[in-house]
Amino acid sequence: MSAAPVSLDAILYWHWWIAGLVFLTLEAFVPGAIFLWMGVSAMIVGVIAFGIPVLAWPAQFIIFGVLSIATVFAWRRWRPAKVATDQPTLNRRGESYVGRQFTLGEAIVNGVGTLRVDDSQWRISASADAPAGTQVRVVAVDGTTLRVERLGQGAGGA
């Protein structure tokens, strides 16, 4: 008892629609807009195969390939430009503190300390220890750590 061989001649319009849904699902998990356009292309080939049921499978694959490449390149060429904003650091809160000056509530010990900024407690790092009450400036952000330097000193001191 052997299974019947799978024939590409049996590819129907609804196979393309399922392939399109699979590509769209992949796009949800692996964003980048490539699978999106492959899914759209598969759906279009499904519509063409529905309208022309005698369309041979090689022609369907050629149409899919051409549509996939064309839609990806068209999207890359004409995608909407990024909109300039008056709040470029809105979702990068740490970066919004770069350049701001603060007074240490706790001392920096062994180059590490904490700093109360607005309603949050931030981990800070510096190249040198500093006592509580010292004025510091945030000079960079490293992940969730603010790098600070003492005011009145160059980049080498903190």
TIMARSE-859062 format. One line per 4 residues: number of its first residue (from 1); for each residue z, x negated, y negated of N, C-alpha, C, O, CB. Coordinates in nm, 4 decimals, always signed. Glycine has a CB too. Layout:
BEGIN
NUM = Z,X,Y,Z,X,Y,Z,X,Y,Z,X,Y,Z,X,Y | ...
END
This chain:
BEGIN
1 = +0.0000,-0.0840,+0.1164,+0.0000,+0.0000,+0.0000,+0.0000,-0.0895,-0.1240,+0.1032,-0.1471,-0.1586,+0.1214,+0.0961,+0.0009 | -0.1124,-0.1014,-0.1898,-0.1202,-0.1853,-0.3087,-0.1464,-0.0995,-0.4309,-0.2065,+0.0077,-0.4226,-0.2298,-0.2920,-0.2935 | -0.1006,-0.1486,-0.5429,-0.1189,-0.0743,-0.6677,-0.2619,-0.0877,-0.7134,-0.3274,-0.1889,-0.6883,-0.0224,-0.1239,-0.7772 | -0.3095,+0.0137,-0.7798,-0.4456,+0.0107,-0.8321,-0.4535,-0.0919,-0.9442,-0.3608,-0.1023,-1.0245,-0.4893,+0.1509,-0.8824
5 = -0.5616,-0.1673,-0.9512,-0.5734,-0.2667,-1.0579,-0.5817,-0.1976,-1.1945,-0.6388,-0.0894,-1.2079,-0.6976,-0.3563,-1.0352 | -0.5240,-0.2624,-1.2937,-0.5264,-0.2097,-1.4294,-0.6610,-0.2453,-1.4912,-0.7027,-0.3610,-1.4878,-0.4080,-0.2662,-1.5149 | -0.7274,-0.1479,-1.5465,-0.8585,-0.1676,-1.6061,-0.8495,-0.1498,-1.7569,-0.7875,-0.0556,-1.8062,-0.9614,-0.0700,-1.5457 | -0.9129,-0.2427,-1.8299,-0.9152,-0.2292,-1.9746,-1.0024,-0.1129,-2.0188,-0.9909,-0.0664,-2.1322,-0.9639,-0.3574,-2.0383
9 = -1.0891,-0.0657,-1.9310,-1.1724,+0.0505,-1.9638,-1.0877,+0.1757,-1.9829,-1.1339,+0.2743,-2.0405,-1.2767,+0.0742,-1.8539 | -0.9657,+0.1720,-1.9354,-0.8782,+0.2885,-1.9436,-0.7962,+0.2910,-2.0728,-0.7059,+0.3736,-2.0861,-0.7854,+0.2916,-1.8240 | -0.8258,+0.2019,-2.1681,-0.7525,+0.2009,-2.2945,-0.7965,+0.3218,-2.3773,-0.9146,+0.3383,-2.4079,-0.7765,+0.0671,-2.3728 | -0.7008,+0.4042,-2.4122,-0.7274,+0.5257,-2.4884,-0.6636,+0.5149,-2.6263,-0.5890,+0.4209,-2.6538,-0.6744,+0.6503,-2.4135
13 = -0.6927,+0.6093,-2.7111,-0.6411,+0.6095,-2.8482,-0.4893,+0.6031,-2.8521,-0.4319,+0.5344,-2.9367,-0.6887,+0.7332,-2.9218 | -0.4241,+0.6744,-2.7610,-0.2782,+0.6785,-2.7673,-0.2169,+0.5454,-2.7265,-0.1024,+0.5184,-2.7627,-0.2245,+0.7899,-2.6782 | -0.2867,+0.4628,-2.6542,-0.2366,+0.3272,-2.6256,-0.2246,+0.2474,-2.7563,-0.1290,+0.1727,-2.7771,-0.3313,+0.2532,-2.5248 | -0.3231,+0.2653,-2.8422,-0.3195,+0.1953,-2.9707,-0.2063,+0.2484,-3.0579,-0.1423,+0.1714,-3.1296,-0.4541,+0.2098,-3.0438
17 = -0.1810,+0.3780,-3.0529,-0.0719,+0.4338,-3.1311,+0.0628,+0.3815,-3.0822,+0.1524,+0.3537,-3.1619,-0.0748,+0.5862,-3.1250 | +0.0759,+0.3688,-2.9517,+0.2010,+0.3124,-2.8975,+0.2132,+0.1660,-2.9384,+0.3209,+0.1207,-2.9771,+0.2058,+0.3259,-2.7420 | +0.1013,+0.0912,-2.9298,+0.1042,-0.0495,-2.9729,+0.1429,-0.0584,-3.1202,+0.2194,-0.1464,-3.1597,-0.0335,-0.1174,-2.9493 | +0.0895,+0.0332,-3.2014,+0.1247,+0.0351,-3.3430,+0.2731,+0.0586,-3.3651,+0.3350,-0.0068,-3.4490,+0.0454,+0.1412,-3.4148
21 = +0.3303,+0.1520,-3.2898,+0.4747,+0.1774,-3.3006,+0.5563,+0.0567,-3.2556,+0.6601,+0.0263,-3.3142,+0.5135,+0.3000,-3.2173 | +0.5097,-0.0117,-3.1521,+0.5786,-0.1328,-3.1059,+0.5762,-0.2390,-3.2160,+0.6783,-0.3018,-3.2438,+0.5128,-0.1879,-2.9756 | +0.4593,-0.2592,-3.2790,+0.4503,-0.3570,-3.3882,+0.5388,-0.3171,-3.5056,+0.6038,-0.4029,-3.5653,+0.3051,-0.3717,-3.4351 | +0.5425,-0.1900,-3.5393,+0.6282,-0.1453,-3.6497,+0.7758,-0.1635,-3.6160,+0.8561,-0.1961,-3.7035,+0.5999,+0.0018,-3.6832
25 = +0.8117,-0.1425,-3.4897,+0.9498,-0.1669,-3.4471,+0.9830,-0.3151,-3.4555,+1.0916,-0.3529,-3.4994,+0.9723,-0.1155,-3.3037 | +0.8891,-0.3987,-3.4132,+0.9100,-0.5438,-3.4250,+0.9304,-0.5841,-3.5704,+1.0124,-0.6710,-3.6002,+0.7907,-0.6208,-3.3654 | +0.8566,-0.5215,-3.6603,+0.8713,-0.5523,-3.8027,+1.0127,-0.5220,-3.8521,+1.0646,-0.5912,-3.9396,+0.7690,-0.4730,-3.8850 | +1.0740,-0.4195,-3.7962,+1.2109,-0.3857,-3.8358,+1.3091,-0.4951,-3.7948,+1.4091,-0.5178,-3.8630,+1.2527,-0.2521,-3.7739
29 = +1.2810,-0.5623,-3.6844,+1.3724,-0.6654,-3.6343,+1.3332,-0.8057,-3.6794,+1.4191,-0.8934,-3.6890,+1.3776,-0.6606,-3.4831 | +1.2063,-0.8281,-3.7070,+1.1569,-0.9591,-3.7499,+1.0751,-0.9381,-3.8774,+0.9522,-0.9423,-3.8732,+1.0704,-1.0287,-3.6368 | +1.1421,-0.9156,-3.9905,+1.0680,-0.8850,-4.1124,+0.9831,-1.0029,-4.1593,+1.0163,-1.1188,-4.1345,+1.1640,-0.8439,-4.2224 | +0.8771,-0.9724,-4.2249,+0.7871,-1.0727,-4.2776,+0.6525,-1.0113,-4.3104,+0.5643,-1.0793,-4.3629,+0.7707,-1.1870,-4.1788
33 = +0.6357,-0.8847,-4.2804,+0.5173,-0.8044,-4.3095,+0.3969,-0.8394,-4.2242,+0.2893,-0.7851,-4.2492,+0.4811,-0.8190,-4.4527 | +0.4079,-0.9256,-4.1263,+0.2947,-0.9536,-4.0376,+0.2815,-0.8416,-3.9348,+0.1737,-0.7850,-3.9172,+0.3123,-1.0911,-3.9667 | +0.3918,-0.8102,-3.8672,+0.3873,-0.7045,-3.7668,+0.3579,-0.5681,-3.8295,+0.2989,-0.4813,-3.7653,+0.5191,-0.6993,-3.6904 | +0.3990,-0.5498,-3.9540,+0.3694,-0.4257,-4.0247,+0.2193,-0.4015,-4.0280,+0.1724,-0.2933,-3.9927,+0.4263,-0.4294,-4.1674
37 = +0.1449,-0.5015,-4.0702,+0.0007,-0.4850,-4.0842,-0.0700,-0.4812,-3.9496,-0.1742,-0.4170,-3.9361,-0.0562,-0.5966,-4.1686 | -0.0150,-0.5487,-3.8508,-0.0710,-0.5368,-3.7161,-0.0484,-0.3950,-3.6636,-0.1353,-0.3390,-3.5967,-0.0074,-0.6415,-3.6202 | +0.0663,-0.3378,-3.6932,+0.0948,-0.1998,-3.6529,+0.0025,-0.1006,-3.7208,-0.0483,-0.0080,-3.6576,+0.2388,-0.1645,-3.6840 | -0.0191,-0.1208,-3.8508,-0.1110,-0.0338,-3.9239,-0.2513,-0.0469,-3.8650,-0.3211,+0.0528,-3.8467,-0.1117,-0.0685,-4.0753
41 = -0.2917,-0.1694,-3.8358,-0.4247,-0.1919,-3.7777,-0.4378,-0.1242,-3.6421,-0.5411,-0.0638,-3.6134,-0.4524,-0.3418,-3.7637 | -0.3358,-0.1332,-3.5591,-0.3397,-0.0674,-3.4277,-0.3498,+0.0839,-3.4443,-0.4224,+0.1495,-3.3696,-0.2143,-0.1037,-3.3445 | -0.2788,+0.1391,-3.5400,-0.2864,+0.2831,-3.5642,-0.4276,+0.3229,-3.6081,-0.4800,+0.4253,-3.5642,-0.1830,+0.3254,-3.6709 | -0.4887,+0.2422,-3.6942,-0.6251,+0.2715,-3.7397,-0.7227,+0.2644,-3.6226,-0.8111,+0.3492,-3.6102,-0.6680,+0.1730,-3.8512
45 = -0.7071,+0.1640,-3.5368,-0.7939,+0.1546,-3.4185,-0.7725,+0.2771,-3.3303,-0.8677,+0.3273,-3.2706,-0.7654,+0.0237,-3.3381 | -0.6491,+0.3258,-3.3214,-0.6224,+0.4482,-3.2457,-0.6961,+0.5674,-3.3031,-0.7495,+0.6493,-3.2284,-0.4739,+0.4770,-3.2428 | -0.6995,+0.5778,-3.4339,-0.7719,+0.6874,-3.4981,-0.9223,+0.6737,-3.4714,-0.9899,+0.7725,-3.4428,-0.7436,+0.6894,-3.6508 | -0.9739,+0.5506,-3.4808,-1.1162,+0.5276,-3.4526,-1.1476,+0.5607,-3.3069,-1.2481,+0.6255,-3.2777,-1.1551,+0.3809,-3.4837
49 = -1.0609,+0.5159,-3.2153,-1.0827,+0.5441,-3.0724,-1.0729,+0.6943,-3.0439,-1.1402,+0.7447,-2.9538,-0.9800,+0.4672,-2.9859 | -0.9908,+0.7650,-3.1190,-0.9815,+0.9102,-3.1033,-1.1117,+0.9771,-3.1483,-1.1603,+1.0709,-3.0851,-0.8617,+0.9659,-3.1840 | -1.1670,+0.9264,-3.2592,-1.2903,+0.9829,-3.3128,-1.4142,+0.9430,-3.2341,-1.5118,+1.0178,-3.2279,-1.3069,+0.9412,-3.4553 | -1.4095,+0.8242,-3.1737,-1.5231,+0.7742,-3.0949,-1.4693,+0.7379,-2.9562,-1.4439,+0.6204,-2.9296,-1.5930,+0.6489,-3.1649
53 = -1.4517,+0.8352,-2.8684,-1.3885,+0.8089,-2.7391,-1.4690,+0.7167,-2.6469,-1.4132,+0.6619,-2.5519,-1.3645,+0.9384,-2.6692 | -1.5981,+0.6984,-2.6727,-1.6791,+0.6121,-2.5864,-1.6815,+0.4675,-2.6357,-1.7535,+0.3846,-2.5799,-1.8213,+0.6657,-2.5779 | -1.6031,+0.4361,-2.7401,-1.5984,+0.3005,-2.7940,-1.5422,+0.2059,-2.6880,-1.4321,+0.2275,-2.6374,-1.5126,+0.2950,-2.9236 | -1.6171,+0.1024,-2.6548,-1.5780,+0.0089,-2.5494,-1.4547,-0.0713,-2.5919,-1.4307,-0.0932,-2.7106,-1.6948,-0.0863,-2.5154
57 = -1.3774,-0.1143,-2.4919,-1.2541,-0.1875,-2.5216,-1.2787,-0.3185,-2.5951,-1.1958,-0.3539,-2.6789,-1.1795,-0.2154,-2.3941 | -1.3885,-0.3949,-2.5701,-1.4074,-0.5165,-2.6503,-1.4249,-0.4848,-2.7991,-1.3750,-0.5577,-2.8849,-1.5290,-0.5944,-2.5997 | -1.4949,-0.3773,-2.8284,-1.5131,-0.3375,-2.9682,-1.3795,-0.2973,-3.0299,-1.3534,-0.3277,-3.1463,-1.6140,-0.2212,-2.9789 | -1.2956,-0.2300,-2.9537,-1.1637,-0.1899,-3.0042,-1.0795,-0.3133,-3.0387,-1.0136,-0.3169,-3.1426,-1.0898,-0.1023,-2.8997
61 = -1.0822,-0.4141,-2.9512,-1.0047,-0.5353,-2.9774,-1.0611,-0.6140,-3.0951,-0.9859,-0.6730,-3.1726,-1.0012,-0.6234,-2.8532 | -1.1931,-0.6148,-3.1084,-1.2535,-0.6838,-3.2233,-1.2144,-0.6127,-3.3527,-1.1780,-0.6776,-3.4508,-1.4087,-0.6895,-3.2093 | -1.2217,-0.4811,-3.3530,-1.1805,-0.4047,-3.4724,-1.0334,-0.4313,-3.5038,-0.9967,-0.4505,-3.6197,-1.2041,-0.2521,-3.4515 | -0.9498,-0.4323,-3.4006,-0.8067,-0.4591,-3.4217,-0.7862,-0.5983,-3.4817,-0.7101,-0.6142,-3.5771,-0.7288,-0.4465,-3.2884
65 = -0.8535,-0.6981,-3.4263,-0.8382,-0.8348,-3.4771,-0.8844,-0.8483,-3.6209,-0.8160,-0.9086,-3.7036,-0.9151,-0.9317,-3.3901 | -1.0008,-0.7921,-3.6503,-1.0537,-0.8007,-3.7863,-0.9631,-0.7256,-3.8837,-0.9319,-0.7764,-3.9914,-1.1970,-0.7443,-3.7923 | -0.9215,-0.6059,-3.8465,-0.8315,-0.5289,-3.9339,-0.6982,-0.6006,-3.9548,-0.6458,-0.6033,-4.0662,-0.8066,-0.3894,-3.8747 | -0.6438,-0.6579,-3.8490,-0.5156,-0.7284,-3.8610,-0.5266,-0.8446,-3.9582,-0.4431,-0.8597,-4.0473,-0.4685,-0.7789,-3.7240
69 = -0.6280,-0.9254,-3.9414,-0.6460,-1.0412,-4.0304,-0.6737,-0.9951,-4.1727,-0.6166,-1.0483,-4.2679,-0.7611,-1.1313,-3.9806 | -0.7611,-0.8964,-4.1873,-0.7962,-0.8479,-4.3212,-0.6757,-0.7884,-4.3934,-0.6549,-0.8152,-4.5117,-0.9074,-0.7438,-4.3119 | -0.5974,-0.7088,-4.3238,-0.4829,-0.6454,-4.3905,-0.3747,-0.7457,-4.4268,-0.3115,-0.7334,-4.5317,-0.4241,-0.5375,-4.3019 | -0.3528,-0.8448,-4.3412,-0.2522,-0.9482,-4.3732,-0.2969,-1.0274,-4.4957,-0.2179,-1.0492,-4.5876,-0.2299,-1.0443,-4.2519
73 = -0.4231,-1.0705,-4.4975,-0.4710,-1.1468,-4.6131,-0.4765,-1.0607,-4.7391,-0.4459,-1.1093,-4.8480,-0.6092,-1.2053,-4.5841 | -0.5143,-0.9354,-4.7264,-0.5162,-0.8462,-4.8425,-0.3755,-0.8275,-4.8976,-0.3550,-0.8290,-5.0190,-0.5774,-0.7098,-4.8053 | -0.2790,-0.8100,-4.8084,-0.1406,-0.7934,-4.8543,-0.0935,-0.9197,-4.9254,-0.0301,-0.9113,-5.0306,-0.0469,-0.7604,-4.7357 | -0.1233,-1.0355,-4.8697,-0.0805,-1.1611,-4.9338,-0.1476,-1.1793,-5.0694,-0.0890,-1.2367,-5.1612,-0.1123,-1.2814,-4.8433
77 = -0.2691,-1.1310,-5.0812,-0.3432,-1.1471,-5.2066,-0.2964,-1.0491,-5.3131,-0.2812,-1.0868,-5.4293,-0.4921,-1.1293,-5.1825 | -0.2734,-0.9233,-5.2748,-0.2448,-0.8192,-5.3731,-0.1040,-0.7625,-5.3657,-0.0791,-0.6544,-5.4192,-0.3416,-0.7090,-5.3569 | -0.0126,-0.8310,-5.3020,+0.1236,-0.7768,-5.2958,+0.1838,-0.7736,-5.4359,+0.1451,-0.8524,-5.5222,+0.2128,-0.8611,-5.2000 | +0.2772,-0.6840,-5.4583,+0.3370,-0.6730,-5.5918,+0.4088,-0.8019,-5.6303,+0.4751,-0.8653,-5.5482,+0.4349,-0.5545,-5.5974
81 = +0.3939,-0.8383,-5.7555,+0.4607,-0.9580,-5.8063,+0.6105,-0.9327,-5.8165,+0.6547,-0.8194,-5.8353,+0.4030,-0.9994,-5.9440 | +0.6869,-1.0390,-5.8039,+0.8311,-1.0248,-5.8205,+0.8606,-0.9924,-5.9657,+0.8053,-1.0530,-6.0576,+0.9059,-1.1533,-5.7761 | +0.9476,-0.8971,-5.9838,+0.9814,-0.8509,-6.1176,+1.0897,-0.9407,-6.1760,+1.1929,-0.9653,-6.1137,+1.0277,-0.7033,-6.1152 | +1.0637,-0.9887,-6.2967,+1.1645,-1.0685,-6.3659,+1.2814,-0.9774,-6.4014,+1.2627,-0.8607,-6.4355,+1.1053,-1.1369,-6.4938
85 = +1.4007,-1.0318,-6.3930,+1.5194,-0.9525,-6.4201,+1.6066,-1.0217,-6.5237,+1.6023,-1.1438,-6.5388,+1.5987,-0.9280,-6.2911 | +1.6843,-0.9433,-6.5938,+1.7772,-1.0008,-6.6902,+1.9069,-1.0444,-6.6228,+1.9945,-1.1004,-6.6886,+1.8068,-0.9006,-6.8011 | +1.9204,-1.0192,-6.4915,+2.0380,-1.0604,-6.4155,+1.9934,-1.1337,-6.2882,+2.0067,-1.0798,-6.1784,+2.1270,-0.9372,-6.3803 | +1.9411,-1.2552,-6.3020,+1.8867,-1.3254,-6.1851,+1.9923,-1.3651,-6.0814,+1.9576,-1.3935,-5.9668,+1.8140,-1.4485,-6.2306
89 = +2.1191,-1.3677,-6.1193,+2.2238,-1.4068,-6.0244,+2.3060,-1.2874,-5.9775,+2.4177,-1.3048,-5.9289,+2.3156,-1.5103,-6.0873 | +2.2523,-1.1668,-5.9915,+2.3276,-1.0464,-5.9587,+2.3836,-1.0496,-5.8166,+2.5008,-1.0172,-5.7975,+2.2399,-0.9246,-5.9762 | +2.3058,-1.0867,-5.7183,+2.3526,-1.0901,-5.5797,+2.3921,-1.2303,-5.5355,+2.4151,-1.2530,-5.4167,+2.2455,-1.0362,-5.4874 | +2.4004,-1.3227,-5.6270,+2.4466,-1.4586,-5.5982,+2.5627,-1.4871,-5.6930,+2.5510,-1.5622,-5.7898,+2.3303,-1.5654,-5.6150
93 = +2.6733,-1.4247,-5.6611,+2.7876,-1.4231,-5.7515,+2.8367,-1.5621,-5.7875,+2.8699,-1.5880,-5.9032,+2.8995,-1.3450,-5.6904 | +2.8419,-1.6519,-5.6901,+2.8899,-1.7867,-5.7173,+2.8052,-1.8579,-5.8203,+2.8577,-1.9295,-5.9055,+2.8934,-1.8671,-5.5907 | +2.6746,-1.8390,-5.8134,+2.5844,-1.9045,-5.9078,+2.6049,-1.8533,-6.0497,+2.5759,-1.9242,-6.1461,+2.4397,-1.8835,-5.8656 | +2.6547,-1.7309,-6.0632,+2.6779,-1.6777,-6.1971,+2.7945,-1.7485,-6.2660,+2.8105,-1.7363,-6.3874,+2.7046,-1.5275,-6.1902
97 = +2.8753,-1.8215,-6.1913,+2.9886,-1.8933,-6.2492,+2.9541,-2.0343,-6.2932,+3.0339,-2.0975,-6.3624,+3.1009,-1.8984,-6.1507 | +2.8382,-2.0857,-6.2553,+2.8005,-2.2214,-6.2934,+2.7939,-2.2303,-6.4453,+2.7293,-2.1488,-6.5113,+2.6645,-2.2617,-6.2297 | +2.8617,-2.3309,-6.4993,+2.8678,-2.3510,-6.6436,+2.9901,-2.2897,-6.7086,+3.0243,-2.3258,-6.8212,+2.7458,-2.2950,-6.7069 | +3.0568,-2.1980,-6.6406,+3.1763,-2.1350,-6.6977,+3.2964,-2.2271,-6.6857,+3.3039,-2.3103,-6.5953,+3.2053,-2.0012,-6.6285
101 = +3.3901,-2.2111,-6.7777,+3.5114,-2.2934,-6.7802,+3.6313,-2.2081,-6.7412,+3.6404,-2.0903,-6.7758,+3.5329,-2.3569,-6.9206 | +3.7231,-2.2708,-6.6683,+3.8425,-2.2022,-6.6210,+3.9619,-2.2960,-6.6306,+3.9476,-2.4177,-6.6421,+3.8238,-2.1521,-6.4760 | +4.0800,-2.2356,-6.6256,+4.2045,-2.3123,-6.6198,+4.2592,-2.3004,-6.4784,+4.2715,-2.1903,-6.4248,+4.3091,-2.2616,-6.7260 | +4.2920,-2.4144,-6.4183,+4.3434,-2.4144,-6.2811,+4.4800,-2.3474,-6.2757,+4.5702,-2.3820,-6.3520,+4.3524,-2.5582,-6.2261
105 = +4.4944,-2.2518,-6.1854,+4.6244,-2.1892,-6.1625,+4.7044,-2.2689,-6.0612,+4.8275,-2.2659,-6.0616,+4.6073,-2.0443,-6.1147 | +4.6338,-2.3405,-5.9741,+4.6961,-2.4248,-5.8722,+4.6298,-2.5614,-5.8774,+4.5147,-2.5738,-5.9192,+4.6836,-2.3613,-5.7295 | +4.7008,-2.6615,-5.8358,+4.6491,-2.7980,-5.8393,+4.5391,-2.8185,-5.7352,+4.5357,-2.7522,-5.6315,+4.7624,-2.8981,-5.8163 | +4.4498,-2.9120,-5.7659,+4.3505,-2.9565,-5.6679,+4.4128,-3.0748,-5.5952,+4.4486,-3.1752,-5.6568,+4.2118,-2.9955,-5.7361
109 = +4.4252,-3.0618,-5.4630,+4.4883,-3.1656,-5.3816,+4.3863,-3.2120,-5.2773,+4.3260,-3.1307,-5.2072,+4.6203,-3.1128,-5.3132 | +4.3686,-3.3431,-5.2685,+4.2715,-3.4026,-5.1765,+4.1306,-3.3474,-5.1998,+4.0527,-3.3320,-5.1057,+4.3141,-3.3775,-5.0316 | +4.0987,-3.3177,-5.3266,+3.9655,-3.2716,-5.3631,+3.9382,-3.1255,-5.3365,+3.8260,-3.0789,-5.3564,+3.8663,-3.3510,-5.2922 | +4.0408,-3.0506,-5.2907,+4.0208,-2.9097,-5.2556,+4.1308,-2.8257,-5.3184,+4.2460,-2.8682,-5.3273,+4.0186,-2.8903,-5.1017
113 = +4.0938,-2.7064,-5.3615,+4.1923,-2.6149,-5.4171,+4.1375,-2.4745,-5.4208,+4.0350,-2.4439,-5.3600,+4.2344,-2.6588,-5.5566 | +4.2081,-2.3896,-5.4934,+4.1618,-2.2519,-5.5112,+4.1627,-2.2200,-5.6594,+4.2360,-2.2803,-5.7378,+4.2506,-2.1509,-5.4320 | +4.0788,-2.1233,-5.6960,+4.0667,-2.0841,-5.8351,+4.0509,-1.9335,-5.8411,+3.9688,-1.8750,-5.7704,+3.9478,-2.1555,-5.9038 | +4.1311,-1.8718,-5.9269,+4.1195,-1.7268,-5.9468,+4.0129,-1.7032,-6.0524,+4.0261,-1.7473,-6.1666,+4.2571,-1.6625,-5.9896
117 = +3.9051,-1.6319,-6.0126,+3.7956,-1.6003,-6.1042,+3.7773,-1.4500,-6.1021,+3.7477,-1.3912,-5.9980,+3.6627,-1.6749,-6.0648 | +3.7949,-1.3889,-6.2167,+3.7855,-1.2441,-6.2288,+3.8782,-1.1793,-6.1252,+4.0000,-1.1942,-6.1348,+3.6381,-1.1960,-6.2099 | +3.8230,-1.1080,-6.0266,+3.9067,-1.0405,-5.9283,+3.9033,-1.1081,-5.7922,+3.9400,-1.0475,-5.6915,+3.8638,-0.8972,-5.9145 | +3.8592,-1.2334,-5.7888,+3.8431,-1.3019,-5.6602,+3.9116,-1.4379,-5.6600,+3.9318,-1.5002,-5.7643,+3.6950,-1.3186,-5.6274
121 = +3.9462,-1.4812,-5.5413,+4.0012,-1.6147,-5.5203,+3.8897,-1.6987,-5.4586,+3.8361,-1.6620,-5.3540,+4.1305,-1.6117,-5.4282 | +3.8541,-1.8107,-5.5214,+3.7466,-1.8966,-5.4746,+3.8012,-2.0308,-5.4278,+3.8965,-2.0841,-5.4845,+3.6430,-1.9171,-5.5847 | +3.7403,-2.0831,-5.3254,+3.7703,-2.2205,-5.2822,+3.6941,-2.3125,-5.3763,+3.5774,-2.2878,-5.4068,+3.7300,-2.2459,-5.1296 | +3.7593,-2.4181,-5.4222,+3.6927,-2.5129,-5.5112,+3.7029,-2.6525,-5.4540,+3.7935,-2.6839,-5.3768,+3.7534,-2.5082,-5.6524
125 = +3.6082,-2.7354,-5.4934,+3.6127,-2.8764,-5.4547,+3.5856,-2.9597,-5.5786,+3.5142,-2.9189,-5.6702,+3.5093,-2.9087,-5.3413 | +3.6444,-3.0763,-5.5779,+3.6280,-3.1684,-5.6901,+3.6319,-3.3098,-5.6356,+3.6782,-3.3334,-5.5240,+3.7382,-3.1469,-5.7990 | +3.5827,-3.4045,-5.7157,+3.5808,-3.5432,-5.6699,+3.7165,-3.6112,-5.6859,+3.7390,-3.7188,-5.6305,+3.4752,-3.6214,-5.7458 | +3.8070,-3.5489,-5.7616,+3.9405,-3.6063,-5.7800,+4.0425,-3.4933,-5.7928,+4.0077,-3.3803,-5.8272,+3.9448,-3.6989,-5.9056
129 = +4.1676,-3.5252,-5.7649,+4.2745,-3.4265,-5.7774,+4.2990,-3.3934,-5.9244,+4.2689,-3.4725,-6.0138,+4.4042,-3.4782,-5.7114 | +4.3547,-3.2737,-5.9470,+4.3873,-3.2308,-6.0831,+4.5085,-3.1387,-6.0759,+4.5193,-3.0579,-5.9836,+4.2655,-3.1588,-6.1515 | +4.6003,-3.1499,-6.1729,+4.7184,-3.0634,-6.1717,+4.6854,-2.9230,-6.2211,+4.5822,-2.9003,-6.2842,+4.8293,-3.1240,-6.2576 | +4.7753,-2.8291,-6.1912,+4.7604,-2.6918,-6.2410,+4.7585,-2.6956,-6.3931,+4.8258,-2.7789,-6.4538,+4.8758,-2.5990,-6.1887
133 = +4.6830,-2.6071,-6.4547,+4.6725,-2.6026,-6.5998,+4.5560,-2.6840,-6.6544,+4.5279,-2.6776,-6.7741,+4.7998,-2.6513,-6.6608 | +4.4878,-2.7600,-6.5702,+4.3745,-2.8412,-6.6144,+4.2530,-2.7523,-6.6391,+4.2266,-2.6597,-6.5624,+4.3412,-2.9504,-6.5099 | +4.1803,-2.7803,-6.7447,+4.0560,-2.7094,-6.7745,+3.9437,-2.7696,-6.6899,+3.9246,-2.8912,-6.6881,+4.0217,-2.7172,-6.9272 | +3.8689,-2.6825,-6.6193,+3.7572,-2.7281,-6.5362,+3.6328,-2.6451,-6.5669,+3.6407,-2.5342,-6.6197,+3.7930,-2.7186,-6.3853
137 = +3.5194,-2.7017,-6.5327,+3.3910,-2.6327,-6.5466,+3.3257,-2.6287,-6.4095,+3.3260,-2.7283,-6.3372,+3.2980,-2.7036,-6.6520 | +3.2696,-2.5138,-6.3737,+3.1962,-2.5006,-6.2479,+3.0606,-2.5666,-6.2685,+2.9864,-2.5305,-6.3598,+3.1809,-2.3493,-6.2039 | +3.0282,-2.6650,-6.1820,+2.9027,-2.7385,-6.1967,+2.8015,-2.7061,-6.0873,+2.6822,-2.7316,-6.1043,+2.9302,-2.8863,-6.1971 | +2.8473,-2.6503,-5.9755,+2.7550,-2.6176,-5.8666,+2.8233,-2.5234,-5.7696,+2.9445,-2.5024,-5.7756,+2.7070,-2.7455,-5.7934
141 = +2.7441,-2.4673,-5.6808,+2.7952,-2.3799,-5.5756,+2.7438,-2.4333,-5.4438,+2.6251,-2.4623,-5.4291,+2.7522,-2.2306,-5.5974 | +2.8348,-2.4462,-5.3472,+2.7975,-2.4912,-5.2134,+2.8451,-2.3852,-5.1153,+2.9584,-2.3899,-5.0674,+2.8589,-2.6325,-5.1799 | +2.7570,-2.2888,-5.0856,+2.7969,-2.1776,-4.9991,+2.8956,-2.0890,-5.0720,+2.8611,-2.0234,-5.1702,+2.8581,-2.2292,-4.8673 | +3.0205,-2.0874,-5.0227,+3.1247,-2.0080,-5.0877,+3.2269,-2.0960,-5.1582,+3.3366,-2.0508,-5.1909,+3.1946,-1.9192,-4.9859
145 = +3.1913,-2.2199,-5.1810,+3.2793,-2.3131,-5.2501,+3.2206,-2.3485,-5.3853,+3.1041,-2.3867,-5.3960,+3.3019,-2.4398,-5.1661 | +3.3030,-2.3353,-5.4886,+3.2606,-2.3755,-5.6221,+3.2956,-2.5225,-5.6420,+3.4088,-2.5635,-5.6161,+3.3274,-2.2868,-5.7318 | +3.2000,-2.6013,-5.6874,+3.2282,-2.7415,-5.7213,+3.2606,-2.7475,-5.8699,+3.1860,-2.6963,-5.9534,+3.1064,-2.8360,-5.6857 | +3.3728,-2.8106,-5.9012,+3.4178,-2.8153,-6.0400,+3.4358,-2.9596,-6.0842,+3.4486,-3.0510,-6.0029,+3.5493,-2.7370,-6.0577
149 = +3.4361,-2.9768,-6.2167,+3.4702,-3.1059,-6.2763,+3.5639,-3.0800,-6.3925,+3.5593,-2.9746,-6.4560,+3.3424,-3.1837,-6.3230 | +3.6491,-3.1778,-6.4191,+3.7407,-3.1679,-6.5311,+3.6653,-3.1708,-6.6612,+3.5683,-3.2453,-6.6754,+3.8429,-3.2795,-6.5272 | +3.7087,-3.0899,-6.7576,+3.6454,-3.0926,-6.8880,+3.6832,-3.2217,-6.9583,+3.7939,-3.2729,-6.9415,+3.6860,-2.9696,-6.9724 | +3.5913,-3.2731,-7.0361,+3.6176,-3.3958,-7.1084,+3.5779,-3.5186,-7.0292,+3.5841,-3.6297,-7.0818,+3.7624,-3.4036,-7.1450
153 = +3.5368,-3.5019,-6.9027,+3.4909,-3.6140,-6.8212,+3.3473,-3.5870,-6.7806,+3.3018,-3.4726,-6.7831,+3.5818,-3.6350,-6.6958 | +3.2770,-3.6907,-6.7438,+3.1396,-3.6767,-6.6957,+3.1386,-3.6185,-6.5567,+3.2416,-3.5755,-6.5047,+3.0670,-3.8112,-6.6971 | +3.0211,-3.6176,-6.4971,+3.0041,-3.5617,-6.3627,+3.0844,-3.6363,-6.2594,+3.1107,-3.5828,-6.1517,+2.8589,-3.5627,-6.3235 | +3.1245,-3.7598,-6.2893,+3.1979,-3.8375,-6.1898,+3.3429,-3.7996,-6.1773,+3.4026,-3.8252,-6.0728,+3.1888,-3.9808,-6.2219
157 = +3.4034,-3.7396,-6.2790,+3.5461,-3.7077,-6.2705,+3.5686,-3.5608,-6.2505,+3.4828,-3.4779,-6.2810,+3.6185,-3.7534,-6.3944 | +3.6871,-3.5288,-6.1978,+3.7210,-3.3870,-6.1828,+3.8679,-3.3713,-6.1872,+3.9184,-3.2595,-6.1764,+3.6657,-3.3287,-6.0537
END
